[in-house]
Amino acid sequence: MSTLEGWIEVCEVDDIDEEDVIRFDHEDRTFAVYHSDKGKFYATDGFCTHEKVHLSDGLVMGHTIECPKHNGRFDYTTGQGKKAPICEDLKTYPVQVESGKIYIKID
């Protein structure tokens, strides 16, 4: 567990390549954690809002994640749906990097 109160440790910074996404499961929830081409980290709910396919299997392009099932797209920095069939935005979560580790705050 994290030494930062209320923050959950996800992984080491080096565990996510630039312009990539990983799956992170915590208790009964799942998240997608992204490493942008600018070196920043972001987190969203893990499943596409259209058909509940996990976004970690999708393609990261710039600040966009493309769902692997129907090619809907989200801006993972804001959660905003960008391409049909997406009709509901993703929830986003604060991310913090400390001592080479990535943490998210989910509550």
C-alpha positions as CSV (number, residue, x, y, z in Angstrom):
1,M,0.0,0.0,0.0
2,S,0.9,3.6,-0.5
3,T,2.6,5.8,2.1
4,L,0.5,8.6,0.7
5,E,-2.7,8.8,2.6
6,G,-5.7,8.0,0.3
7,W,-3.5,7.1,-2.7
8,I,-3.2,3.6,-4.1
9,E,0.2,2.4,-5.5
10,V,-0.2,1.3,-9.1
11,C,3.3,0.4,-10.4
12,E,6.8,1.7,-11.1
13,V,7.1,4.6,-13.6
14,D,9.2,2.3,-15.8
15,D,6.4,-0.3,-16.0
16,I,4.5,1.8,-18.5
17,D,6.2,2.7,-21.8
18,E,5.6,6.2,-23.3
19,E,2.4,6.3,-25.3
20,D,1.1,3.2,-23.7
21,V,-1.6,2.0,-21.3
22,I,-1.8,-0.7,-18.6
23,R,-4.6,-2.4,-16.7
24,F,-4.8,-1.8,-12.9
25,D,-7.2,-3.8,-10.8
26,H,-8.0,-2.7,-7.2
27,E,-10.5,-4.5,-5.1
28,D,-13.6,-4.8,-7.3
29,R,-12.7,-2.0,-9.7
30,T,-10.5,-1.8,-12.8
31,F,-8.6,1.2,-14.2
32,A,-6.5,2.1,-17.2
33,V,-3.3,4.0,-16.5
34,Y,-1.6,5.9,-19.3
35,H,1.8,7.3,-20.0
36,S,1.6,10.2,-22.4
37,D,4.1,11.2,-25.0
38,K,4.9,14.2,-22.8
39,G,6.0,12.0,-19.9
40,K,2.8,12.6,-17.8
41,F,0.6,9.9,-16.3
42,Y,-3.2,9.7,-16.3
43,A,-5.9,7.3,-15.1
44,T,-9.4,6.5,-16.1
45,D,-12.0,3.8,-15.6
46,G,-10.7,0.7,-17.3
47,F,-13.8,-0.2,-19.4
48,C,-15.1,1.5,-22.5
49,T,-18.5,3.1,-21.7
50,H,-19.9,1.6,-24.9
51,E,-19.6,-2.2,-24.4
52,K,-17.4,-2.8,-21.3
53,V,-14.2,-3.8,-23.2
54,H,-11.0,-3.1,-21.3
55,L,-9.2,-0.1,-22.7
56,S,-5.8,-1.5,-21.8
57,D,-6.1,-3.6,-25.0
58,G,-6.7,-0.5,-27.0
59,L,-4.4,1.7,-29.0
60,V,-2.9,4.9,-27.6
61,M,-2.3,7.8,-30.1
62,G,-1.2,11.1,-28.6
63,H,-3.8,11.8,-25.8
64,T,-6.4,9.4,-27.3
65,I,-7.2,5.8,-26.4
66,E,-9.0,3.8,-29.0
67,C,-11.3,1.0,-27.8
68,P,-10.2,-2.3,-29.4
69,K,-13.8,-3.5,-30.1
70,H,-15.6,-0.8,-32.0
71,N,-12.9,1.8,-32.4
72,G,-14.6,4.5,-30.2
73,R,-12.1,7.0,-28.9
74,F,-11.6,9.0,-25.7
75,D,-9.3,11.8,-24.7
76,Y,-7.7,10.0,-21.7
77,T,-6.6,13.3,-20.2
78,T,-10.2,14.5,-19.7
79,G,-12.2,11.3,-20.2
80,Q,-14.2,13.0,-23.0
81,G,-15.6,10.7,-25.7
82,K,-14.2,11.7,-29.1
83,K,-15.6,9.2,-31.7
84,A,-18.8,7.2,-32.1
85,P,-20.1,4.8,-30.9
86,I,-19.0,6.5,-27.6
87,C,-21.9,8.4,-26.0
88,E,-20.7,8.5,-22.4
89,D,-17.4,10.0,-21.1
90,L,-14.9,8.1,-19.0
91,K,-14.4,9.0,-15.3
92,T,-10.8,10.2,-14.7
93,Y,-8.7,10.0,-11.5
94,P,-5.9,12.1,-10.1
95,V,-2.4,10.6,-10.5
96,Q,0.7,11.4,-8.6
97,V,4.3,10.2,-9.1
98,E,6.6,9.9,-6.1
99,S,9.9,8.2,-5.7
100,G,9.6,6.5,-9.1
101,K,6.1,5.1,-8.3
102,I,2.7,5.9,-9.8
103,Y,-0.2,6.4,-7.5
104,I,-3.9,7.1,-8.2
105,K,-6.6,8.5,-5.9
106,I,-9.9,6.7,-6.5
107,D,-12.2,8.1,-3.8
